[in-house]
């Protein structure tokens, strides 16, 4: 089997939000680009011996693999694997970053199995999990981070469509006893009319109350909730908050964001009383929004 590596595997930058992001030195596989290329080639070549038989069992014989870097963060690197043989198939190969706080992908295996069983259409399906690698399907669609150019939102109409889709799924997740945290828009894809979550290590068991739901996720899908909440110990958050308009944080103006977010929640609520508990004091006329959701979804 022939393996081709893209020149980008040794880079120390990635493209995200329409800008170039420099990777932390602590997560690099070497000091120089050549060192990083050599080390990554060694690791992936070894791992391919482990995963290619698994792929061939399901997808047929593979003659050639092209490897390129898709993204890299403190948790893990994501490499795009294009496999050519009986068919062409594309996969995401996740490799733990140096100094990652994640000790093993296998620590998440039971949770991932449960999530896959309950929400097969809303996650990037895993195909193989070991301690330091996880192979997933490659999800075609639009990353939510691509809705921004730097700090500026560039597609408000599509962004508004994402808000109720996201809150609806997250409320379904809450009903099954899970939260998805920390939230980052570069780990979320819009595909057709579904929100797909890519990072399977972020599902956490938690009994989130209806009254806590809105505040817990306030800001998603385009801004992590902790950015919006005041952090007295971290003034950088307050500085960041002054940077751009509401639309660039929420996907639309703040009032419309709340309406769309709660509209998505209403879709999953079994009663108006349940919906009222989620709304709290967020909006004045919960009953009007409940009726709108009823007309739209039921």
ABEGO torsion letter per residue (X at the ends): XBBBBBAAAABABBBBGGBBBBBBAAABAEABAAAAAAAAAAAAAAAAAAAAAAAAAAAEBBABBBBBBABBBAABBBBBBBBBBABBBBBBBBBBBBGBABABAAAAAAAAAAAAAABAAABBBBABBBAABBBBBBBBEBBAAAABBEABBABAAAAAAAAAAAAAAAAAAAAAGBBBOBBBAAABBBBEABBBBABAAABBBBBBBAAAAAAAABGOAABBAAAABBBAABAAAAAAAAABBAAAAAGBBAAAAAAAAAAAAAAABABAAAAAAAAEAABABAAAAAAAAAAAAX
